[in-house]
Amino acid sequence: MVGKRFGLLLCCLWGLSSGLRGQPSEALERLLEAVELRHAVIGISVKTVADGRIVIDRSGDKSLQPASVCKLLSSALALKEKGADFHYTTSVWRTGTIADGKLNGDIVIESNGDPCFDSRYFPEYKFTDRLVDAIRQLNIRQIRGKIRIENDKQVVLPGSWLWEDISNYYGAAYFPFNYKDNTYYLRFRTGLPGEKTVLLNVDPEQPGVRFVNEVKAAEGNTDDAWIFGGPYSKEMHILGTLPQKREVFQIKGAMHRPDLCFLEEIGKKLNKIGIVVGGVEIAGGGKKEKIETFVSPALKDIVRETNKKSINLFAEALGQLVDEINYPERCRVLLDEIGVGASGVVLKDACGLSAANAVPAEVFTNLLLWAHKMLGWNFVASLPLAGTDAGLNPYVAANPALKNKLRAKTGSFAGVRCLSGYLTTERGEILAFTILVNHFDGSPSLLQKKIGEFLCSFL
């Protein structure tokens, strides 16, 4: 009798355990039945962080468009290659001699690719103001030469970025010299629907660029204005519509010459405090003396902002830290070296803006397993946290159980929704997961809600 009862108890426990294990599988089937996924391609990889055990794999080996989830690669590998406490350093020199308040030479900025100069993400890092103050402390009233930026790096826009992206704010590329997140603001006044808007100002000014405003006012509250032009264009066309009856409505564009913009702005700031820049060509150069060294925020802080705010400019900078010449190839080599594997990985940039990127879900999941062990909190804490960081709201709004249990990087294009990160269950088990959805139809927010429901099944 005791044996029968014990056997029955074992059967009950097995049934309960099997039922719990079956919940994610059942939730997966419900997700795959979603009408939004009828014509979609989806790759899912879920593994335990403790031992790498596969929990769910659904086409995890298929190469799919990951969008901004690509930032996990560049941020993790930059931390690996440079270390969490790496800093960019930028030296500023003066050439020539100073006599009677006149610098008979130049101010030379030796740029080292720092992406954080006067960044809105690091408001305490005021490069321009500190440089102006350093020049003033030399008791200079006139710079006979020029303010020059020197850098021997050759950085160009990824060739696969779309024409409609490269002049808008999210297409702000990484350059040898970067300023104010390589972003400027266009401010408009709008009237009645159908009326042409008035372009009030451009801040900061973009030297050598003429803006052609063809934007009209429209009903509703949607910003549907786009900036078109290339990195070498002298003319930018602004098309589309903006909400009606606004005294000021602001949109953002991508600087293609942040160096010229900076030189224009610092010249004005120096002139305002009585320091004149002559711009004279001075032969020889004479004595050279360092006047200031600027040290960027730590790499771990740049990585944090990159992943939490999904900043393309910073991600491209991280890719350059991994390899200045060929980041995609170096990335593949490193993935193989650390045991993640690079099979199926096709990369055209470091931030995920290129529609030509393709990565299997299991590559991101394996990267997360490696990063959790080898990079620790400096990487894990850089991922948006559900309930704290707004980027995860579409997944969490209808699934509050995910709050403080989900840390993940999002990625999105039209027809693309991706999510990759860590999920902590009620039992304290940590899962690494990746969900890549391509070519879905219908409501993005409804799909994200259903993905959130699927993740809740693991809790």
Long-range contacts (C-beta under 8 A, 24 or more apart in sequence): 23-457, 23-458, 24-55, 24-56, 24-454, 24-457, 24-458, 25-56, 26-457, 27-453, 27-454, 27-456, 27-457, 28-56, 28-58, 28-454, 28-457, 30-450, 30-453, 30-454, 31-450, 31-451, 31-453, 31-454, 32-58, 34-447, 34-450, 35-441, 35-442, 36-440, 36-441, 36-442, 36-443, 36-446, 36-447, 36-450, 37-437, 37-440, 37-447, 38-441, 39-439, 39-440, 39-441, 40-437, 40-438, 40-439, 40-440, 40-441, 41-437, 41-438, 41-439, 42-435, 42-436, 42-437, 42-438, 43-360, 43-361, 43-362, 43-434, 43-435, 43-436, 44-361, 44-433, 44-434, 44-435, 44-436, 45-360, 45-361, 45-362, 45-364, 45-365, 45-433, 45-434, 46-365, 46-431, 46-432, 46-433, 46-434, 46-458, 47-365, 47-366, 47-369, 47-431, 47-432, 47-433, 48-429, 48-430, 48-431, 48-432, 49-368, 49-369, 49-372, 49-422, 49-429, 49-430, 49-431, 49-432, 50-429, 50-430, 52-369, 55-431, 55-458, 57-362, 59-361, 60-360, 60-361, 60-362, 60-365, 60-434, 61-343, 61-344, 61-360, 61-362, 62-344, 62-360, 62-361, 63-344, 63-345, 63-346, 63-358, 63-359, 63-360, 64-358, 64-359, 64-360, 64-361, 64-418, 64-436, 64-438, 65-355, 65-357, 65-358, 65-413, 65-416, 65-418, 65-436, 65-438, 66-352, 66-357, 66-358, 66-359, 66-364, 66-411, 66-418, 66-420, 66-436, 67-352, 67-357, 67-411, 67-412, 67-413, 67-416, 67-418, 68-310, 68-312, 68-351, 68-352, 68-353, 68-409, 68-410, 68-411, 68-412, 68-418, 69-352, 69-359, 69-364, 69-409, 69-410, 69-411, 69-418, 69-419, 69-420, 69-434, 69-436, 70-315, 70-347, 70-349, 70-350, 70-351, 70-352, 70-357, 70-359, 70-411, 71-306, 71-307, 71-310, 71-315, 71-318, 71-350, 71-351, 71-352, 71-409, 72-307, 72-364, 72-367, 72-368, 72-371, 72-409, 72-420, 73-331, 73-335, 73-347, 73-350, 73-359, 73-364, 73-367, 74-306, 74-315, 74-316, 74-318, 74-319, 74-322, 74-327, 74-331, 74-350, 74-351, 75-303, 75-306, 75-307, 75-315, 75-318, 75-379, 75-382, 76-367, 76-370, 76-371, 76-375, 76-379, 77-318, 77-322, 77-331, 77-334, 78-299, 78-303, 78-318, 78-319, 78-321, 78-322, 79-299, 79-300, 79-303, 79-375, 79-378, 79-379, 80-334, 80-338, 80-374, 80-375, 81-321, 81-322, 81-334, 82-299, 82-321, 83-299, 84-298, 84-299, 84-300, 84-303, 84-375, 84-378, 85-298, 85-299, 85-300, 86-298, 86-299, 86-321, 87-295, 87-296, 87-297, 87-298, 87-299, 88-112, 88-113, 88-114, 88-115, 88-116, 88-295, 88-296, 89-293, 89-294, 89-295, 89-296, 90-114, 90-127, 90-293, 90-294, 90-296, 91-290, 91-292, 91-293, 91-294, 92-131, 92-134, 92-290, 92-291, 92-292, 92-293, 92-294, 93-288, 93-289, 93-290, 93-291, 94-138, 94-288, 94-289, 94-291, 95-145, 95-282, 95-285, 95-286, 95-287, 95-288, 96-144, 96-145, 96-282, 96-285, 96-286, 96-287, 97-286, 97-287, 98-138, 98-139, 98-140, 101-139, 101-140, 101-141, 101-142, 102-140, 102-141, 102-142, 102-144, 103-138, 103-140, 103-142, 103-143, 103-144, 103-145, 104-144, 104-145, 104-282, 104-286, 105-143, 105-144, 105-145, 105-282, 105-285, 105-286, 105-287, 106-143, 106-145, 106-146, 106-147, 106-148, 106-282, 106-285, 107-135, 107-143, 107-145, 107-146, 107-147, 107-148, 107-291, 108-148, 108-150, 108-288, 109-147, 109-148, 109-149, 109-150, 109-177, 110-150, 110-151, 111-149, 111-150, 111-151, 111-176, 111-177, 112-151, 113-151, 113-153, 113-155, 113-174, 113-176, 113-177, 113-178, 113-317, 113-320, 114-178, 114-294, 114-296, 115-174, 115-178, 115-181, 115-302, 115-313, 115-314, 115-317, 116-178, 116-296, 116-297, 116-302, 117-177, 117-178, 117-179, 117-180, 117-262, 118-179, 118-180, 119-180, 119-181, 120-180, 120-181, 121-181, 121-305, 121-309, 121-311, 121-314, 122-297, 122-301, 122-305, 125-296, 125-297, 127-179, 127-294, 128-262, 128-265, 128-266, 128-269, 129-269, 130-292, 130-294, 131-266, 131-292, 131-294, 132-266, 132-269, 132-270, 132-273, 134-291, 134-292, 135-270, 135-275, 135-291, 136-273, 136-275, 138-291, 140-275, 141-274, 141-275, 141-276, 142-275, 142-276, 142-278, 143-270, 143-275, 143-276, 143-277, 143-278, 144-278, 144-280, 144-282, 145-278, 145-279, 145-280, 145-281, 145-282, 146-277, 146-278, 146-279, 146-280, 146-281, 147-263, 147-266, 147-267, 147-277, 149-177, 149-259, 149-262, 149-263, 151-176, 151-177, 153-320, 153-324, 155-320, 155-324, 157-231, 158-348, 158-349, 158-353, 158-354, 159-348, 160-348, 160-349, 160-354, 160-355, 160-356, 161-349, 161-353, 161-354, 162-355, 163-228, 163-230, 164-226, 164-228, 165-353, 166-230, 166-231, 166-254, 167-227, 167-228, 167-229, 167-230, 167-236, 167-253, 167-254, 167-256, 168-226, 168-227, 168-252, 168-253, 168-254, 169-251, 169-252, 169-253, 169-254, 170-254, 170-312, 170-353, 171-254, 171-312, 171-353, 172-254, 172-255, 172-312, 172-313, 173-231, 173-254, 173-256, 173-312, 173-313, 173-316, 174-313, 174-316, 174-317, 174-319, 174-320, 175-258, 175-259, 176-259, 177-258, 177-259, 177-262, 178-258, 178-313, 178-317, 179-255, 179-258, 179-259, 179-261, 179-262, 179-265, 180-204, 180-255, 180-258, 180-261, 181-311, 181-313, 182-254, 182-255, 182-258, 182-313, 183-252, 183-253, 183-254, 183-255, 184-252, 184-253, 184-255, 184-261, 185-250, 185-251, 185-252, 185-253, 186-211, 186-227, 186-238, 186-250, 186-251, 186-252, 186-253, 187-248, 187-249, 187-250, 188-213, 188-215, 188-225, 188-242, 188-246, 188-248, 188-249, 188-250, 188-251, 189-246, 189-247, 189-248, 189-249, 190-217, 190-242, 190-243, 190-244, 190-245, 190-246, 190-249, 191-217, 191-244, 191-245, 192-217, 192-244, 192-245, 193-217, 193-218, 193-219, 193-244, 194-218, 197-242, 197-249, 199-238, 200-248, 204-261, 204-264, 204-265, 205-261, 205-264, 205-265, 206-236, 206-255, 206-257, 206-260, 206-261, 207-257, 207-260, 207-261, 207-263, 207-264, 208-234, 208-257, 208-260, 209-233, 209-234, 209-235, 209-236, 210-234, 210-235, 210-236, 211-235, 211-236, 211-238, 212-236, 212-237, 212-238, 213-238, 214-238, 214-239, 215-239, 215-240, 215-241, 215-242, 216-240, 216-241, 216-242, 217-241, 217-242, 217-243, 217-244, 217-245, 218-242, 218-243, 218-244, 219-244, 223-249, 223-251, 225-251, 227-251, 227-253, 227-254, 229-256, 230-256, 231-256, 231-257, 232-256, 300-378, 300-382, 303-378, 303-379, 303-382, 304-381, 304-382, 306-382, 307-382, 307-383, 307-384, 307-409, 308-382, 308-383, 308-384, 308-389, 308-391, 310-391, 310-409, 310-410, 312-351, 312-352, 312-353, 313-351, 315-350, 315-351, 315-352, 316-349, 316-350, 316-351, 318-350, 319-349, 319-350, 319-351, 320-350, 322-350, 335-363, 335-367, 338-370, 338-374, 339-366, 339-370, 340-366, 340-367, 340-370, 341-366, 352-411, 355-413, 359-436, 361-420, 361-434, 361-435, 361-436, 362-434, 364-420, 364-434, 365-420, 365-432, 365-433, 365-434, 368-420, 368-421, 368-422, 368-432, 368-433, 368-434, 369-432, 372-422, 372-430, 372-432, 380-407, 380-422, 383-407, 383-408, 383-409, 383-421, 383-422, 384-408, 384-409, 384-410, 384-421, 394-444, 394-445, 394-448, 394-449, 394-452, 395-419, 395-448, 395-449, 395-451, 395-452, 395-455, 396-452, 397-449, 398-449, 398-452, 398-453, 399-449, 399-452, 399-453, 399-455, 399-456, 401-456, 401-459, 402-452, 402-455, 402-456, 402-459, 405-459, 406-455, 408-433, 412-444, 415-439, 415-440, 415-441, 416-440, 417-444, 417-447, 417-448, 417-451, 419-451, 423-455, 423-458, 423-459, 425-458, 425-459, 426-459, 431-458
